[in-house]
Amino acid sequence: MTYKLTLYLVLFCTTIGLAQQPDSVKLDSLLGWLDSHINIPQDSSVIALNSYKAVSLSKKTNDLNALAKSYDYLVTYHKDYSKLDSAFYYIKNIKNIYLKQKDDEKLAFAYLRLKELLMVKADYAEATKTIYLALELFEKTKNQRGIALCYAGIGDLKYYERSYAEGVDWCNKAIEKLKSLNATEDLANTYRIKASDQLFASIDHEDALVTINKSIALYKSLGETGIPMMASINWRGNIYKYMDRYDEAIADYQTNFENSKKMGLERYLIPSLGNIGHVYLMQGKYKEALPYHLEAIDLIKKTGNVRNLWENYMHVSNIYESLGDYKLALYYHHLYATAHEEFKDNTISGLESEAQAKYLSGQKNATIYFQDEKIAQQKRTQTLYIVLAGLLAFILFGLLYYYRKRKIKNQELQALNLQLDTKNKQNELLLKEIHHRVKNNLELVKSLLALQSAQLEESATKDAMIASQNRVQSMGIIHQKLYQGENLGHIEMKDYFLNLGEGILDTFNADDKVKIECAMDNLELDVDTAVPIGLIVNELLTNALKYAFPNDGKGNILISLSQSTPETLTLKVADNGVGKVVGLAPKGTGFGSQLIQLLTQQLNGKMIEDHVGGTSVVFQFKTKTAA
């Protein structure tokens, strides 16, 4: 708690300081902070926030290098702490920047990052294509470290191809280069990859144990205690396991499990759970093994890190068969068969061989070509001396012509780009103006309803008019958020709910009696989804303020909205009021309930009510993913 308080205090002070600095200085400060905190799991939420700020400032200052770096922090954040699919989105942005800049070396490193993500996703065919693209660029730029990293990456892929001896050879090539470069961290990682190949390359596991201990020793010398060190400790546990040194294996897995828990790295619990379960299975302790594999499967599904899903299904099927539960054994065997087929599809050796053959044959063909060219050059030497002067003059003339033509073309493209940029800014301004006018018109409608309701004396009619005002207000806030924000197509829902709640509390003059809380992360929704959800929350808040706290009672109302999958939204509105009173007839006209039902149907949702300890209403909505 003290750590978090200190962190937020530092962040607040930093934000105050940054506000008084030029944008370029703010950007440098943010990137410096991210560089020193990116590997600290406790800072993950602030890492995301500052990364998005850095992206915004990079775009504002038109600094493409800083923008690529900011995207890279978001890749790390989503890979280690959030959604893997988002990491793919940002690595694609990085690639586009380097392609635009024609920076082959940085593009090659981006391919290496993409290969890491593809490995987590178990898409080994694409990972193989990607690593050879990176290798080709590194050889073109003569980047020896990059070449060594590609060698190690190929060795890593050979493990999943079950070509273990080849994997060891590739790693040895990488180690030779990395030693000469004194690249200690890269060397430690390569030793880990080599040890994984050595484990299955021969029946003698001692060599693998020696290699993995080299990796761990190098990480210790660097003071590394995070994910890279945990990966090496996990592999030492694997080696111990196949050496029948089960207690030492479980000790390594348990160490990683506790460190992952401490650092909040949920997806890194998976290998520890699966491997502890596997050790118990190898020992015939089926009941002890089962909960570890089941928990690993749940986390795999939750995080999308599906690389070892088939293996856990297989172990669970074997466990149930050993326990005599053949029905569940058959069920998990079907899951295993399906997942294993997908795994095999993703490790098609033909694609790897084709990519590798293309690379190797390209080298051979290049050698043959240059040798032939050299011979032909010698034969044509005399002829070339004669025509060289004329050819040179022709080339210079062609270059001059091309230069002038290209210059004219560039000027035309610059003028066209300027026109398009101006048009885009005009369209954006026009769209903001439309949202502003819609919001003002809705405010006018709300004011007219307020004037009308002030002249009414009948309570039921007056309540209906107030409810209509709140509904108009809920839509007006959405359009206000649209023209005030940077994203003209999406609404940040937490901030929207807070503003909506303040408006409704003010309408009922309940600021001092009822507190509205939003227990949710920041979540952006499109307008078509945000409007009906806003109207639903408006109706539920109105009902709660009217009926949940009679006789000027005090209480709390909790709102939460989460997105468990890209197609599923969960909305909950709960109060600690009097709940549903048995025998008491419902109040009001019922229009609000009908509206909630219609809006729920519109979003393909279902509603569950609970009246224990107050009133709780939970919605499950099925939404369409963006194209």
TIBAVO-675718 format. One line per 3 residues: number of its first residue (from 1); their letters; for each residue x, z, y of C-alpha. Coordinates in Angstrom, 2 decimals. Each point is the difference from the previous one (the first is absolute). Layout:
// TIBAVO-675718
NUM> A> X,Z,Y; ... .
//
This chain:
// TIBAVO-675718
1> MTY> 0.00,0.00,0.00; 2.86,0.93,2.35; 1.73,-3.29,-0.82 .
4> KLT> -3.11,-2.05,0.82; -0.57,1.91,3.25; 3.61,-0.60,1.05 .
7> LYL> -0.26,-3.67,-0.95; -3.13,-0.56,2.05; 1.49,1.92,2.95 .
10> VLF> 3.11,-2.20,-0.09; -2.19,-3.11,-0.31; -2.11,1.13,2.97 .
13> CTT> 3.05,0.65,2.16; 1.51,-3.31,-1.06; -3.21,-1.81,0.90 .
16> IGL> -0.04,1.63,3.47; 3.63,-1.05,0.52; -0.57,-3.53,-1.22 .
19> AQQ> -2.95,-0.51,2.31; 2.36,0.18,2.98; 2.51,-2.53,-1.38 .
22> PDS> 0.11,-3.82,0.05; -1.44,-1.75,-3.05; 3.43,-1.08,-1.31 .
25> VKL> 1.28,3.59,0.14; -3.18,1.29,-1.67; 0.50,-2.55,-2.78 .
28> DSL> 3.65,0.98,-0.57; -1.00,3.67,-0.16; -2.77,-0.68,-2.52 .
31> LGW> 2.26,-2.11,-2.22; 2.68,2.67,0.12; -2.49,2.67,-1.03 .
34> LDS> -1.34,-2.16,-2.84; 3.48,-0.75,-1.28; 0.79,3.72,-0.35 .
37> HIN> -3.41,1.02,-1.43; -1.08,-2.94,-2.22; 1.14,1.77,-3.18 .
40> IPQ> -1.58,3.38,0.82; -3.35,0.13,-1.87; -1.27,2.92,2.08 .
43> DSS> 0.09,-2.29,3.07; -1.98,-2.80,-1.67; -3.05,0.16,2.29 .
46> VIA> 2.19,0.00,3.14; 2.14,-2.80,-1.50; -3.10,-2.19,-0.24 .
49> LNS> -1.12,0.85,3.55; 3.41,-0.68,1.56; 0.44,-3.20,-2.02 .
52> YKA> -3.26,-1.39,1.38; 1.09,1.05,3.52; 3.32,-1.80,-0.52 .
55> VSL> -1.84,-3.14,-1.13; -2.16,0.10,3.12; 3.01,0.47,2.33 .
58> SKK> 1.99,-2.72,-1.81; -2.81,-2.47,0.57; -0.35,1.13,3.61 .
61> TND> 3.71,-0.49,0.69; 0.14,-3.16,-2.18; 2.88,1.49,-2.00 .
64> LNA> -0.20,-1.77,-3.39; 2.92,1.89,-1.53; -1.59,3.34,0.88 .
67> LAK> -3.34,-1.28,-1.29; 1.54,-0.90,-3.37; 1.63,3.42,-0.17 .
70> SYD> -3.31,1.71,0.82; -1.74,-2.00,-2.73; 2.75,1.07,-2.41 .
73> YLV> -0.78,3.67,0.67; -3.65,-0.74,-0.77; 1.06,-1.66,-3.27 .
76> TYH> 1.84,3.20,-0.99; -2.91,2.18,1.12; -2.63,-1.90,-1.99 .
79> KDY> 2.27,-0.40,-3.04; 0.86,3.71,-0.24; -2.98,1.79,1.55 .
82> SKL> -3.03,-2.30,0.39; -1.42,-3.32,-1.26; 2.29,-2.45,-1.78 .
85> DSA> -2.09,-3.02,1.11; 0.71,0.86,3.65; 3.74,-0.06,-0.74 .
88> FYY> -0.36,-3.63,-1.17; -1.81,-0.86,3.24; 2.83,1.32,2.18 .
91> IKN> 2.83,-1.51,-2.07; -1.73,-3.36,0.48; 0.13,0.57,3.78 .
94> IKN> 3.72,0.77,-0.23; 0.65,-3.22,-1.94; -1.88,-2.03,2.61 .
97> IYL> 2.12,1.47,2.80; 3.29,-0.84,-1.71; -1.23,-3.46,-0.99 .
100> KQK> -0.88,-0.60,3.65; 3.43,1.23,1.08; 1.69,-2.00,-2.81 .
103> DDE> 1.98,3.14,-0.87; 0.93,-0.66,-3.64; 1.79,3.31,-0.52 .
106> KLA> -2.84,2.21,1.22; -2.49,-2.18,-1.87; 2.00,0.59,-3.19 .
109> FAY> -0.24,3.79,0.49; -3.75,-0.40,0.56; -0.19,-1.77,-3.39 .
112> LRL> 1.78,2.99,-1.55; -2.63,2.33,1.48; -2.74,-2.27,-1.33 .
115> KEL> 1.60,0.10,-3.45; -0.19,3.83,0.06; -3.74,-0.13,0.75 .
118> LMV> -0.62,-2.61,-2.71; 1.80,2.21,-2.52; -2.28,2.93,0.85 .
121> KAD> -2.97,-2.31,-0.49; 1.51,-1.19,-3.33; -0.04,-3.64,1.15 .
124> YAE> 3.35,-0.83,-1.60; -0.41,-3.77,0.08; -0.34,-0.03,3.81 .
127> ATK> 2.72,2.65,0.29; 2.37,-2.31,-1.90; -0.75,-2.96,2.26 .
130> TIY> 0.52,2.20,3.05; 3.37,1.44,-1.08; 1.42,-3.48,-0.55 .
133> LAL> -1.24,-1.11,3.43; 1.88,2.96,1.48; 3.13,-0.78,-2.04 .
136> ELF> 0.01,-3.61,1.18; -0.17,1.11,3.65; 2.68,2.68,-0.41 .
139> EKT> 2.37,-2.50,-1.60; -0.74,-2.41,2.85; 0.90,2.69,2.58 .
142> KNQ> 2.88,1.38,-2.17; -1.42,3.54,0.17; 1.83,1.76,-2.83 .
145> RGI> -2.10,3.18,0.12; -3.18,-2.05,-0.16; 1.34,-1.96,-2.97 .
148> ALC> 0.86,3.25,-1.79; -3.48,1.42,0.68; -1.52,-3.16,-1.49 .
151> YAG> 2.18,0.34,-3.09; -1.23,3.59,-0.41; -3.59,-1.13,0.58 .
154> IGD> 0.32,-2.63,-2.74; 1.40,2.69,-2.29; -3.10,2.07,0.78 .
157> LKY> -2.29,-2.90,-0.89; 1.89,-0.59,-3.25; -1.13,3.46,-1.13 .
160> YER> -3.67,-1.04,0.18; 0.91,-3.28,-1.67; 1.61,2.05,-2.82 .
163> SYA> 3.25,-1.92,0.51; 1.95,3.25,0.25; 3.51,-1.31,-0.70 .
166> EGV> -0.42,-2.68,2.70; -1.22,2.70,2.37; 3.20,2.02,-0.60 .
169> DWC> 2.11,-3.11,0.73; -1.81,-0.65,3.30; 0.42,3.65,1.01 .
172> NKA> 3.73,-0.11,-0.79; 0.35,-3.00,2.33; -1.83,1.94,2.71 .
175> IEK> 2.10,3.16,-0.55; 3.26,-1.96,0.36; -1.07,-1.35,3.40 .
178> LKS> -1.49,3.30,1.25; 3.16,1.96,-0.84; 2.06,-2.38,2.12 .
181> LNA> -2.50,0.43,2.85; -0.10,3.85,-0.28; -3.82,-0.25,-0.07 .
184> TED> -0.56,3.45,-1.56; -3.80,0.16,0.22; -0.44,-3.52,-1.41 .
187> LAN> 2.53,0.82,-2.73; -1.97,3.12,-1.00; -3.18,-2.03,-0.34 .
190> TYR> 1.77,-2.71,-2.03; 1.37,2.63,-2.42; -3.60,1.17,-0.54 .
193> IKA> -1.14,-3.55,-0.78; 2.96,-0.54,-2.33; -0.75,3.25,-1.85 .
196> SDQ> -3.61,-1.10,-0.59; 1.24,-3.24,-1.61; 2.71,1.82,-1.96 .
199> LFA> -2.58,2.38,-1.48; -1.50,-2.82,-2.08; 2.97,-2.36,-0.18 .
202> SID> 1.54,1.97,-2.90; -0.69,2.96,-2.26; 2.78,2.01,1.65 .
205> HED> -1.61,1.71,2.98; 3.15,1.86,1.14; 1.09,-2.93,2.20 .
208> ALV> -3.40,0.04,1.73; 0.31,3.75,0.60; 3.48,-0.39,1.52 .
211> TIN> -1.27,-2.77,2.30; -3.09,1.90,1.22; 2.10,3.08,0.73 .
214> KSI> 2.23,-2.19,2.19; -3.12,-0.98,1.94; -1.11,3.62,0.42 .
217> ALY> 3.49,1.09,1.06; 0.15,-2.69,2.69; -3.43,1.01,1.35 .
220> KSL> 1.14,3.65,0.11; 3.09,-1.03,1.99; -2.33,-1.70,2.50 .
223> GET> -2.29,3.04,0.23; -2.91,-2.08,-1.37; -2.91,2.07,-1.38 .
226> GIP> -2.93,-2.38,0.44; -1.45,-2.93,-1.91; 3.31,-1.73,-0.97 .
229> MMA> 1.39,3.22,-1.52; -3.30,0.69,-1.78; 0.08,-3.50,-1.53 .
232> SIN> 3.44,0.69,-1.48; -1.02,3.44,-1.28; -3.07,-1.58,-1.60 .
235> WRG> 2.23,-2.49,-1.83; 2.34,2.74,-1.17; -3.10,1.67,-1.43 .
238> NIY> -0.84,-3.26,-1.81; 3.50,-0.15,-1.48; -0.20,3.63,-1.13 .
241> KYM> -3.40,-0.76,-1.56; 1.37,-2.80,-2.19; 2.98,2.18,-0.92 .
244> DRY> -2.53,2.59,-1.33; 1.18,2.49,2.66; -3.61,0.81,0.84 .
247> DEA> 0.49,3.25,1.95; 2.50,-1.64,2.37; -2.35,-2.98,0.41 .
250> IAD> -2.99,2.19,0.91; 2.18,1.99,2.41; 0.88,-3.21,1.92 .
253> YQT> -3.62,-1.20,0.00; -1.23,3.42,1.15; 2.56,0.05,2.83 .
256> NFE> -1.29,-3.35,1.24; -3.62,1.11,-0.35; 0.57,3.11,2.13 .
259> NSK> 1.96,-1.97,2.64; -2.73,-2.66,0.17; -2.63,2.72,0.48 .
262> KMG> 2.08,1.71,2.67; 0.53,-3.25,1.93; -3.59,-1.21,-0.39 .
265> LER> 1.05,-3.13,-1.92; -3.08,-0.44,-2.15; 0.94,-3.30,-1.65 .
268> YLI> 3.40,1.40,-1.09; -1.80,2.58,-2.14; -0.94,-2.84,-2.40 .
271> PSL> 3.35,-0.48,-1.82; 0.49,3.76,-0.37; -3.47,0.49,-1.48 .
274> GNI> 0.24,-3.01,-2.32; 3.49,0.90,-1.22; -0.78,3.68,-0.65 .
277> GHV> -3.03,-1.15,-1.99; 2.18,-2.48,-1.91; 2.51,2.72,-0.96 .
280> YLM> -2.81,2.16,-1.41; -1.37,-3.04,-1.84; 3.41,-0.68,-1.56 .
283> QGK> 0.05,3.63,-1.14; -3.47,-0.29,-1.54; -1.53,2.38,2.57 .
286> YKE> -3.09,-2.15,0.56; -2.26,2.51,1.76; 2.79,0.90,2.45 .
289> ALP> 0.76,-3.68,0.67; -3.59,-1.15,0.69; -0.68,1.57,3.45 .
292> YHL> 3.29,-1.33,1.40; -0.84,-3.61,-0.92; -3.60,0.26,1.22 .
295> EAI> 1.13,1.36,3.37; 2.64,-2.76,0.23; -2.71,-2.64,-0.65 .
298> DLI> -2.22,1.46,2.75; 2.88,-0.11,2.51; 0.96,-3.55,-1.03 .
301> KKT> -3.54,-1.19,0.68; -0.16,1.91,3.27; 3.34,-1.23,1.40 .
304> GNV> -0.01,-3.55,-1.40; 3.46,0.53,-1.52; -1.04,-1.72,-3.26 .
307> RNL> 3.42,-0.74,-1.47; -0.26,2.53,-2.87; -3.79,0.09,-0.40 .
310> WEN> 0.01,-1.83,-3.35; 2.60,2.39,-1.41; -2.06,3.08,0.87 .
313> YMH> -3.13,-1.60,-1.51; 2.00,-0.64,-3.20; 1.20,3.62,-0.20 .
316> VSN> -3.51,1.39,0.57; -1.41,-2.27,-2.72; 2.70,1.20,-2.43 .
319> IYE> -0.66,3.64,0.93; -3.75,-0.26,-0.63; 0.65,-1.75,-3.31 .
322> SLG> 2.35,2.82,-1.04; -2.64,2.56,1.01; -2.64,-1.80,-2.07 .
325> DYK> -2.13,-1.17,2.96; -0.19,-3.66,-1.05; -2.75,-0.92,2.48 .
328> LAL> 2.14,0.90,3.02; 3.08,-1.39,-1.74; -1.75,-3.39,-0.29 .
331> YYH> -1.22,0.18,3.61; 3.51,0.61,1.37; 1.44,-2.61,-2.37 .
334> HLY> -2.26,-2.63,1.61; 1.18,1.14,3.45; 3.60,-0.17,-1.20 .
337> ATA> -0.46,-3.52,-1.42; -1.48,-1.29,3.27; 2.63,1.66,2.20 .
340> HEE> 2.83,-1.13,-2.29; -1.16,-3.62,0.16; 0.12,0.20,3.80 .
343> FKD> 3.44,1.57,-0.23; 1.25,-2.81,-2.24; -1.48,-2.61,2.34 .
346> NTI> 1.98,1.55,2.84; 3.25,-0.11,-1.98; -0.17,-3.64,-1.10 .
349> SGL> 3.57,-0.75,-0.92; -0.53,-3.70,0.60; -0.35,0.51,3.73 .
352> ESE> 3.10,2.17,0.11; 1.96,-2.47,-2.07; -1.18,-2.88,2.16 .
355> AQA> 1.03,1.79,3.19; 3.33,1.04,-1.45; 0.68,-3.41,-1.51 .
358> KYL> -0.81,-1.63,3.31; 2.49,2.26,1.75; 2.78,-0.39,-2.59 .
361> SGQ> -0.48,-3.74,-0.41; -0.01,-0.31,3.77; 3.45,1.57,0.09 .
364> KNA> 1.26,-2.32,-2.76; -1.54,-3.06,1.61; 1.52,0.92,3.33 .
367> TIY> 3.46,0.25,-1.61; -0.38,-3.37,-1.73; -1.32,-1.58,3.18 .
370> FQD> 2.90,1.16,2.14; 2.53,-1.12,-2.60; -1.55,-3.49,-0.15 .
373> EKI> -0.22,-0.08,3.76; 3.68,0.84,0.28; 0.98,-2.86,-2.33 .
376> AQQ> -2.24,-2.45,1.82; 1.40,1.20,3.30; 3.53,-0.80,-1.11 .
379> KRT> -1.04,-3.51,-1.03; -1.68,-0.66,3.31; 2.72,1.42,2.24 .
382> QTL> 1.33,-3.35,1.20; -3.48,-1.35,0.72; -0.97,3.16,1.86 .
385> YIV> 3.02,-0.29,2.29; -1.21,-3.42,1.08; -3.64,0.90,0.63 .
388> LAG> 0.55,3.60,1.18; 0.16,-0.84,3.69; -3.17,-2.11,-0.12 .
391> LLA> -1.84,2.58,-2.12; 0.96,2.83,2.32; -1.24,-1.92,3.02 .
394> FIL> -3.27,-0.74,-1.81; -0.45,3.68,-0.92; 0.67,1.17,3.55 .
397> FGL> -2.51,-2.50,1.34; -2.57,1.14,-2.58; 0.59,3.67,0.85 .
400> LYY> -0.41,-0.67,3.71; -3.22,-1.92,-0.64; -1.33,2.71,-2.31 .
403> YRK> 0.94,2.73,2.49; -1.91,-1.65,2.85; -3.00,-0.69,-2.22 .
406> RKI> 0.01,3.59,-1.35; 0.28,1.41,3.52; -3.09,-1.92,1.12 .
409> KNQ> -1.83,1.13,-3.15; 0.95,3.64,0.58; -1.24,-0.15,3.58 .
412> ELQ> -3.33,-1.39,-1.22; -0.26,2.74,-2.66; 0.81,2.71,2.55 .
415> ALN> -2.72,-1.29,2.31; -2.48,-0.12,-2.90; 0.92,3.52,-1.13 .
418> LQL> -0.47,1.26,3.55; -3.46,-1.59,0.10; -0.94,1.52,-3.36 .
421> DTK> 1.30,3.43,1.03; -1.99,-0.14,3.24; -3.11,-1.09,-1.91 .
424> NKQ> 0.38,2.84,-2.49; 0.34,2.57,2.78; -3.05,-1.45,1.73 .
427> NEL> -2.02,0.21,-3.25; 1.10,3.58,-0.58; -0.93,0.95,3.56 .
430> LLK> -3.37,-1.74,-0.39; -0.73,1.83,-3.25; 0.87,3.34,1.58 .
433> EIH> -2.28,-0.82,2.93; -2.84,-0.80,-2.43; 0.40,3.36,-1.74 .
436> HRV> 0.14,1.70,3.40; -3.22,-1.65,1.12; -1.76,0.81,-3.28 .
439> KNN> 1.06,3.61,0.39; -1.29,0.07,3.61; -3.31,-1.57,-1.08 .
442> LEL> -0.42,2.59,-2.73; 0.74,2.74,2.55; -2.74,-1.49,2.18 .
445> VKS> -2.44,0.03,-2.92; 0.92,3.62,-0.71; -0.59,0.93,3.66 .
448> LLA> -3.41,-1.72,0.00; -0.97,1.90,-3.15; 1.16,3.24,1.63 .
451> LQS> -2.10,-0.68,3.11; -3.00,-0.81,-2.17; 0.40,3.10,-2.17 .
454> AQL> 0.28,2.21,3.11; -3.57,-0.99,0.92; -1.40,0.77,-3.46 .
457> EES> -1.60,3.30,-0.88; -0.92,-0.52,-3.65; 2.80,1.56,-2.08 .
460> ATK> -0.04,-2.49,-2.90; 0.17,-3.04,2.29; 2.72,1.59,2.09 .
463> DAM> 2.06,0.75,-3.11; -0.37,-3.62,-1.12; 1.24,-1.20,3.38 .
466> IAS> 3.03,2.33,-0.17; 0.76,-1.24,-3.53; -0.12,-3.57,1.28 .
469> QNR> 2.41,0.92,2.80; 2.46,1.36,-2.54; -0.27,-3.13,-2.13 .
472> VQS> 0.71,-2.20,3.00; 2.88,2.30,0.94; 1.54,-0.27,-3.51 .
475> MGI> 0.15,-3.79,0.35; 1.22,0.19,3.59; 2.99,2.16,-0.98 .
478> IHQ> 1.06,-2.67,-2.51; 0.10,-2.73,2.66; 1.83,2.38,2.34 .
481> KLY> 2.68,0.57,-2.66; 0.30,-3.75,-0.57; 0.76,-0.95,3.59 .
484> QGE> 2.26,3.04,0.55; 2.09,-0.53,-3.14; 2.58,-2.59,-1.00 .
487> NLG> -1.87,-1.16,-3.12; -3.14,-1.86,1.07; -1.41,-0.26,-3.52 .
490> HIE> 0.37,3.54,-1.38; -1.00,3.57,0.93; 2.05,3.15,-0.59 .
493> MKD> -2.72,2.15,-1.60; 1.36,3.55,0.45; 0.21,-0.32,3.78 .
496> YFL> -3.40,-1.73,0.00; -1.65,2.86,-1.96; 1.48,2.57,2.40 .
499> NLG> -1.41,-1.85,3.04; -3.35,-0.47,-1.72; -0.18,3.69,-0.85 .
502> EGI> 0.83,1.04,3.57; -2.79,-2.20,1.33; -2.62,1.38,-2.42 .
505> LDT> 1.05,3.62,0.62; -0.39,-0.66,3.71; -3.47,-1.50,-0.55 .
508> FNA> -1.20,3.13,-1.83; 1.98,2.35,2.28; 1.62,1.45,-3.12 .
511> DDK> 3.68,-0.01,1.02; 0.26,3.79,-0.23; -2.02,0.38,-3.20 .
514> VKI> 1.16,-2.72,-2.36; 3.50,-1.30,-0.73; 0.52,-3.51,-1.41 .
517> ECA> 3.20,-0.66,-1.96; 1.43,-3.26,-1.38; 2.05,0.78,-3.12 .
520> MDN> 1.39,-3.48,-0.62; 3.00,-2.25,0.54; 0.00,-2.83,2.51 .
523> LEL> -1.99,-2.90,-1.44; -0.85,-3.36,1.59; -3.17,-1.91,-0.94 .
526> DVD> -1.43,-3.32,1.12; -2.96,-0.03,2.38; -2.55,-1.08,-2.63 .
529> TAV> 0.83,3.08,-2.07; 0.61,2.46,2.86; -3.40,-0.54,1.71 .
532> PIG> -2.27,0.97,-2.97; 2.28,2.92,-0.95; -0.10,1.20,3.62 .
535> LIV> -3.82,-0.15,0.00; -0.14,1.93,-3.29; 2.29,2.75,1.35 .
538> NEL> -2.04,0.08,3.21; -3.23,0.64,-1.97; 1.62,2.69,-2.17 .
541> LTN> 1.53,1.81,3.01; -3.34,-0.15,1.81; -1.85,1.44,-3.03 .
544> ALK> 2.61,2.75,-0.40; -0.22,1.06,3.66; -3.82,-0.03,-0.12 .
547> YAF> -0.62,1.81,-3.29; 3.19,1.54,-1.48; 0.50,2.75,2.58 .
550> PND> -3.42,1.40,1.07; -0.46,2.71,2.61; 3.18,-1.03,1.86 .
553> GKG> 2.10,0.62,-3.12; 3.68,-0.85,-0.04; 1.84,-2.05,-2.61 .
556> NIL> 2.32,-2.82,-0.91; -0.50,-3.65,-0.90; 2.71,-1.85,-1.96 .
559> ISL> 0.41,-3.80,0.01; 2.41,-1.85,-2.31; 0.49,-3.68,-0.81 .
562> SQS> 2.56,-1.25,-2.54; 0.87,-3.26,-1.73; 0.99,0.67,-3.61 .
565> TPE> 0.29,-3.73,-0.77; -0.12,-3.11,2.24; -3.66,-0.50,-1.06 .
568> TLT> -1.22,3.63,0.02; -0.79,2.28,2.94; -1.08,3.64,-0.39 .
571> LKV> -1.88,1.66,2.88; -0.88,3.70,0.04; -1.95,1.95,2.62 .
574> ADN> -0.48,3.70,-0.76; -1.22,3.06,1.91; -0.12,3.70,-0.78 .
577> GVG> -3.52,0.41,1.32; -3.18,1.29,-1.67; -0.23,-2.96,-2.40 .
580> KVV> -3.32,-1.17,-1.42; -2.66,2.73,0.13; -2.24,0.00,-3.10 .
583> GLA> -3.69,-0.45,0.78; 0.60,-1.11,3.57; -1.38,-3.47,0.78 .
586> PKG> 2.46,-2.55,1.48; -0.01,-0.30,3.76; 0.03,-3.13,2.14 .
589> TGF> -1.32,-3.49,-0.59; 2.37,-0.91,-2.83; 1.33,-2.99,1.93 .
592> GSQ> 3.56,1.38,-0.03; -0.04,0.35,-3.79; -1.35,-3.54,-0.38 .
595> LIQ> 2.72,-1.30,2.31; 2.71,1.77,-2.03; -1.36,-1.51,-3.23 .
598> LLT> -0.13,-3.51,1.47; 3.54,0.26,1.40; 1.28,1.36,-3.33 .
601> QQL> -1.54,-2.98,-1.81; 1.56,-2.33,2.57; 3.45,1.34,-0.95 .
604> NGK> -0.75,-0.16,-3.77; 0.22,3.78,-0.15; -1.55,3.02,-1.62 .
607> MIE> -0.79,3.43,1.43; 0.25,3.46,-1.60; -1.45,3.11,1.67 .
610> DHV> 0.88,3.63,-0.71; -1.73,2.99,1.61; 2.09,2.86,-1.38 .
613> GGT> 1.59,2.08,2.78; -1.30,-2.39,2.65; -0.57,-3.73,-0.18 .
616> SVV> 2.54,-2.52,-1.29; -0.62,-3.77,-0.09; 2.54,-2.26,-1.74 .
619> FQF> -0.06,-3.82,0.08; 1.90,-2.50,-2.15; 0.15,-3.44,1.64 .
622> KTK> 1.19,-3.25,-1.56; 1.62,-2.18,2.64; 1.49,-3.47,-0.16 .
625> TAA> 3.76,-0.24,0.38; 1.34,-2.06,2.85; 0.97,-3.57,-0.89 .
//
